[in-house]
């Protein structure tokens, strides 16, 4: 019987270590959001959920930065995650706040306008704006970690253009995020503890590929 090479075990251990480390670190940063999601009715507590989602965006950016460093050969996960969090928290917090604000305003306007006559015309436009904001945020979090020197307005502008131009990757990201959201809704422990890192990795890989021609690579 042929023996499995040691490198296979090493690679497998590295992947498991990365996934578990990202899941635990992200859960710590997004703890207020997760607690509200599990202990309250989202239909009633959505203002608090929206507020708690803002710092969760910083954790997503830190996870993307950890993926990048891991791809470059960095074995540490927890230390890398929180180093990325400390390095990019200002830009990622600003981007997360912007995205959440746009989505909340658009969602509230949709619910207000749907019962009215003009709602049928305006609502699809507002939904599109919200989706574009989320898509811009996804690409933007990757852009922040790929080029920390980029100005915030340039990150937002380029991320929006990339999200629209590379729409197949954007749709793929939405599909993965939709599956992850369904998992967390039905089984929070499973979604938070096992599948979050895999979901974010797929989103990160697609967005990074889309951004490659647009942004300067990060320098040590």
C-alpha angles and dihedrals in degrees: 000000000000115000120235110245117251089237090065091057090045092052092046092049090049092052093048091046091050094048096047093043092051092046094051094043093047091048090054093052094043095041096120091051093047093048092051091046093053100038103038140050105260091211089062102031098044094118090058091042090053091050092048091049091066097074089040086067089062089056091052091053090048090051091052090050090050091052090052094050091045089053087053091055104269107146098190117092110175095041091045093048095053092041088055090046091054092045099049105025096110097052094038092048091051092048093045091050091050094049094046092047093052093046093048094048092047093047094049091048091050093053091046096046101040094079091050129078098251090046093087089059101038100039096069089050092052092048089052091051091051092049091049090051091053092046091050090050093051094052091038094058089055092046092053092056094041096051114016090174093065117108115249095241090051090051091052094045096046093042092053092050093047092048090054099040095045092044096152089063090045092052090048090053091050091050092052092045090049091054091047092049090052091050093050091047094051099034113013094180092053094045095046099038103039118012106037096083093048091050093048093046092056091048092046094049094050095045093046091052090050092049097046096098094043110051135049116250117254117256124216 
